[in-house]
Amino acid sequence: MLVKSKKAEEHVKDLEETFSVLRKYKLKLNPVKCASGVQRGRFLGFMVTQRGIVANPLKIKAIIDMKAPTCLNEVQKLTGRIAALSRFISKSAEKSLPFFRTLRKAKIFEWGTPYQLAFEELKAYLARLPLLVKPSPRETLYLYLSIAPQAVSSVLIREEEGKQLPIYYVSKVLNGTEGRYTSIEKMALALVVTARRLRPYFLSHPIGVKTNTPLKQTLNNYQGQALADFVSEMAEMAIKDASQDKRCLLHVDGSSTTQGNGASIRPKAKISSSPSSSILKPPTMKQSMKPWLLA
C-alpha cells in the first residue's frame, strides 16, 4: 500500500484518512515493514519519487549487463526483462520484433547482425528511459496511436505548461491475420488494446485520441460501421467479463517467470482500483468507451 501526498503538510491528514479506512475494515499493518515521510521508494517493482514513476534501476541494469544471447532460453529471458519495463519503453513491440522472430524459429537459434544491432539500440534506449507522471483526478488526457507492419503502439500523455508528459506506453506485436489488417483496422486495434490495458484511466478520465488517419470519419461512416461495431463489441466484452468474474486479477507489469522479472497477485475478493485514487462506479458503455477521436 502506498500513500502519496502532493504537499508535505497534507501527508498527516492523508495518513489519518487511510488509517480510518483500515480500522473500518479491521485491517492491520506490520510496523516493521512500514516507512513514513520518505522521498522515494520501491513499490511493485517501480521507483516512486516526487517527480513521478521511474523504472527500477536493477531491471535496467539486468538488460544492459546482458551479453548477446547464445540460445533460445537466453532470448526468452531477454524478452521477459523487456516486458517488465514495457510501460516505460516507447514502441517496445517494434524494438523487440527481432527477438520474437528468433523465438518463432523454435528449434533453430539464429543471432545475426540485425539482431545484435537491435540489441545494442535497445540498451542505448534503456540508458535514457523517460520519467512517467501521474495524472490529476478527472484531468483530460490524450492518447497517441501508432502503427507498423507488425506492431501497434500508443502512449497516454498529459499536458502541463505546454509540455506533453508520458503516463504509460502500450505496445503489441501483431499475430496471424492481424498483420494483414488495413491501416484503419490496425489503428482501431491499437485503440482497443490500449483501452483494455489502461481501462482504469479510461473510466476515470476524459481521453482525446490523436492519430494521423481519419479514424473518426471512418467510424462515423456507414461503410465503417463494421469497424465501429468491432471496437464497441470488444470493449463491451471486456467490461462484461470484468463484471461477471467473481475473482479479480491484479496484474503487475512483467513476465510470469520465477527469476524476479515480474509478478502478479490474485486476491480472493473483488478489488477496485483507480489511478486517481478514488473509487468510481462503472459508467455506461457509451461513457466508458467514448474518447474524442481527433484525426
Secondary structure, DSSP 8 states (H G I E B T S, - for coil): -----SSGGGHHHHHHHHHHHHHHTT----GGG---S-S-EEETTEEE-SS-EEE-HHHHHHHHT-----SHHHHHHHHHHHHHTGGGSTTHHHHHHHHHHHHHTTT-----HHHHHHHHHHHHHHTT---B----TT--EEEEEEEETTEEEEEEEEEETTEEEEEEEEEEE--GGGGG--HHHHHHHHHHHHHHHTHHHHHHS-EEEE-SS-HHHHHHSSTTHHHHHHHHHHHHHHHHHHHH-SS--EE-SS-S-SSSS--EE--SS-----TTS-------HHHHT--EEE-
